Amino acid sequence: MTLLIVGLVLFLGLHLVRVVAPGFRSAMVGMIGLNGWKGLYSLVALVALALIAYGYSLAPVVNVWFPPPGMNHLTVTLMLIATICLVASLLPAGQIAAKTKHPMVLAIKIWAFAHLLSNGDLRSILLFASFLAWGVILRIALKRRERAGELVRPPFVSARYDAYAVIIGLVVWAAITFKLHELIIGVSPLAM
């Protein structure tokens, strides 16, 4: 469990640097340059993700609660919405991106919440609750930065990007749901 916690603290802490220590990023860019900062940031993020994955796999399964029957179906359905939001965040702004404001953060929050619904073991609760809390904190911070004028969201471009987000999101969701989740994670989301 220790490796999982260290990985979570490292990954989520790194992704909250701008929130908790706004001047740190600027200072690092001043010291090692923008590309140096991006390289260091990426390296630490990858190491942290590896620690999370490895720590999760080593952590004992301690059941805290048992999800009611059918909860995995709700999770799978919510994951479709999360996947569409994630894809929308990577495309030029359509209505989905414009209305949700920060579709990637929303996708992560939906992903974490959905997985909390269908996973009642301690390691899963720790993993998904941490990401959900991070998403909430980040969304609040982004809203404050917008109000202060520090952050400007890309303007609406075209509704066709919403169609792309839905189509691509559906394909990605189907690939994950019907094959990749079981292949990579070792658990089928469709298992009863």
C-alpha positions in Angstrom: 0.0 0.0 0.0 3.0 2.3 0.6 4.0 2.4 -3.0 0.5 3.2 -4.1 0.3 6.1 -1.6 3.8 7.4 -2.6 2.8 7.2 -6.3 -0.5 9.0 -5.6 1.1 11.8 -3.6 3.8 12.2 -6.2 1.4 12.2 -9.2 -1.4 14.3 -7.8 1.0 16.6 -5.9 2.9 17.3 -9.2 -0.4 18.0 -10.9 -1.3 20.5 -8.1 1.9 22.4 -8.1 0.3 25.4 -9.8 -2.5 25.4 -7.2 -0.4 25.0 -4.0 2.8 26.7 -5.1 2.0 29.0 -8.0 5.6 30.4 -8.2 7.3 27.1 -8.2 6.7 26.3 -11.9 8.0 29.8 -12.9 11.0 29.4 -10.8 11.8 26.0 -12.3 11.3 27.2 -15.8 13.7 30.1 -15.0 16.3 27.6 -13.7 16.1 24.8 -16.2 14.1 26.3 -19.1 10.6 25.4 -20.4 11.8 22.2 -22.1 13.7 21.1 -19.1 10.7 21.7 -16.9 8.5 19.7 -19.3 11.0 16.9 -19.4 11.3 16.8 -15.6 7.6 17.0 -15.1 7.0 14.2 -17.6 9.6 12.0 -16.0 8.2 12.4 -12.5 4.7 11.9 -13.8 5.7 8.6 -15.5 7.6 7.4 -12.5 4.6 8.2 -10.3 2.2 6.4 -12.6 4.4 3.4 -12.5 4.4 3.5 -8.7 0.6 3.8 -8.7 0.2 0.8 -11.0 2.8 -1.3 -9.3 1.7 -0.3 -5.8 -2.0 -1.0 -6.7 -1.0 -4.5 -7.9 0.9 -5.3 -4.7 -1.6 -3.8 -2.3 -3.8 -6.4 -0.5 -7.4 -6.6 -1.3 -9.2 -5.5 1.8 -13.0 -5.2 1.2 -14.6 -2.2 2.9 -18.0 -2.6 1.3 -19.6 -4.8 -1.4 -21.2 -2.9 -4.3 -24.8 -3.9 -5.0 -25.5 -6.0 -8.0 -25.6 -4.1 -11.3 -23.4 -1.3 -10.1 -20.8 -2.3 -12.7 -23.4 -1.5 -15.4 -23.8 2.0 -14.1 -20.0 2.3 -14.0 -19.8 1.2 -17.7 -22.4 3.7 -18.7 -20.7 6.6 -16.8 -17.5 5.6 -18.5 -19.0 6.3 -21.9 -19.7 9.9 -20.8 -16.2 10.2 -19.3 -14.6 8.9 -22.5 -16.6 11.3 -24.7 -15.6 14.2 -22.4 -12.0 13.1 -22.6 -12.0 13.0 -26.4 -13.8 16.4 -26.5 -10.9 17.8 -24.4 -8.4 16.8 -27.0 -10.3 18.4 -30.0 -11.0 22.0 -30.9 -13.9 23.3 -28.8 -17.4 22.1 -29.6 -20.5 22.5 -27.4 -19.3 19.7 -25.1 -16.0 21.5 -24.3 -17.7 24.9 -24.2 -20.5 23.8 -21.8 -18.4 21.6 -19.5 -15.6 24.2 -19.5 -12.9 21.7 -18.5 -13.9 18.4 -20.1 -10.7 16.5 -19.2 -11.0 17.3 -15.5 -14.7 16.4 -15.8 -13.7 13.1 -17.5 -11.3 12.3 -14.6 -14.0 13.1 -12.0 -16.6 10.9 -13.7 -14.0 8.1 -14.1 -13.1 8.2 -10.5 -16.7 8.5 -9.2 -17.8 5.6 -11.5 -15.1 3.3 -10.3 -15.8 4.2 -6.6 -19.4 2.9 -7.3 -18.3 -0.5 -8.4 -15.1 -1.1 -6.3 -15.4 -1.5 -2.6 -11.8 -2.6 -1.7 -9.5 -0.3 0.2 -6.8 0.1 -2.5 -9.5 1.0 -5.1 -11.2 3.5 -2.7 -7.8 5.1 -2.0 -7.0 5.3 -5.7 -10.3 6.6 -7.0 -11.1 8.8 -4.1 -7.7 10.5 -4.4 -8.3 11.2 -8.1 -11.9 12.4 -7.4 -10.6 14.8 -4.7 -7.8 16.0 -7.0 -10.4 16.7 -9.8 -12.6 18.7 -7.5 -9.7 20.7 -6.2 -8.4 21.4 -9.7 -11.8 22.4 -10.9 -12.1 25.0 -8.1 -8.6 26.3 -8.8 -9.3 26.6 -12.6 -12.5 28.5 -11.9 -10.6 30.9 -9.7 -7.9 31.4 -12.4 -10.7 32.1 -14.9 -12.2 34.7 -12.6 -8.8 36.3 -12.1 -8.2 36.4 -15.8 -5.2 34.1 -15.7 -6.9 31.4 -17.8 -8.9 31.8 -21.0 -10.7 28.8 -22.4 -10.6 28.3 -26.1 -13.7 29.7 -27.8 -16.4 27.5 -29.4 -15.2 26.4 -32.9 -17.8 24.0 -34.4 -20.4 21.5 -33.4 -18.8 19.0 -35.7 -16.2 18.4 -33.1 -19.0 17.3 -30.8 -19.9 14.6 -33.4 -16.2 13.6 -33.6 -16.0 13.4 -29.8 -19.1 11.2 -29.6 -18.0 8.9 -32.4 -14.4 8.6 -31.3 -15.4 8.4 -27.7 -17.8 5.5 -28.4 -15.1 3.6 -30.3 -12.6 4.1 -27.6 -15.1 3.2 -24.9 -16.1 0.0 -26.7 -12.4 -1.0 -27.1 -11.8 -0.4 -23.5 -15.0 -2.0 -22.3 -14.9 -5.1 -24.4 -11.2 -5.8 -24.6 -8.6 -3.4 -23.3 -9.7 -3.1 -19.7 -9.5 -6.9 -19.2 -6.2 -7.1 -21.2 -4.5 -4.3 -19.3 -6.1 -4.3 -15.9 -7.0 -8.0 -15.7 -10.7 -7.4 -14.9 -13.6 -7.3 -17.4 -15.9 -4.4 -16.6 -18.7 -6.6 -17.9 -18.1 -9.4 -15.4 -21.1 -10.0 -13.2 
